[in-house]
C-alpha cells in the first residue's frame, strides 16, 4: 500500500469516527481565531476559551486590541502562561493588521507569517478555518500521530507539513488535522496509545506492529 492510499484510508476512517471536524478554540471573528491560537501555545484550548470570553468583551474589535495597553492585556491573558510575551504579540499583530492590512486578516500563509507571533501552525489554521483553503496544521498531535501511522517520518513541523501535503487530498487536509487532535485526545494518547480501540489500526504502522507483538505474546 502506497502512502497516498494509506492516507486516504486513514482519512476515511477518521471521518466516520469523528464526523464533526471543528476547531476547539472558540471564536467569532477572524482576528479572534488568530489571537486564540497565539494564546494556545503551551496552554490548553479549554483554558484559552475561558480567558478569551473575558478578553473579547474587554476588546470587542480589532481596533480595540490595536489601541490596548500591553500591560492590561497581560493581566487578562496571564492564566494562559507567557502573559507578557503573548500580550505584546497580540497588540503588535493587531496594530499591523489595522495599519497595513486595513483591518482584514490575510488569507495566505505567506502574509500571515509577517504578523508578530504568528508561525506556520497558526497561519495554516487561519487559512483553513477562516478562508477554507487547503491547509495542514502541524501541531504536536499531528506530528506525533502521523509519525506513528507511518505517514511522516520527521519531528520537524515544516517537513511533516510538506510530507502530508504530498499525500493528502487538499480538500480534506484541514479537517484531517482537526480530527487528529480529537483522536489524539481520545485514543492515540501520547503515553499509551489505545490501539485496541483505534479506528485506523489496520492502516497504521504502529498499530500493525502492536498487533504482531500481541500475536507473538499470545
Secondary structure, DSSP 8 states (H G I E B T S, - for coil): --HHHHHHHHHHHHHHH------SS--SSHHHHHHHHHHTTTS-HHHHHHHHHHHHHHS-SHHHHHTS-HHHHHHHHGGGS-HHHHHHHHHHHHHHHHHHHTT---SSHHHHTTSTT--HHHHHHHHHHTT--------HHHHHHHHHHTS---S-HHHHHHHHHHHS-TTTHHHHHHHHHHHHHHTS-SSS--GGG-TTGGG-HHHHHHHHHHHHH-
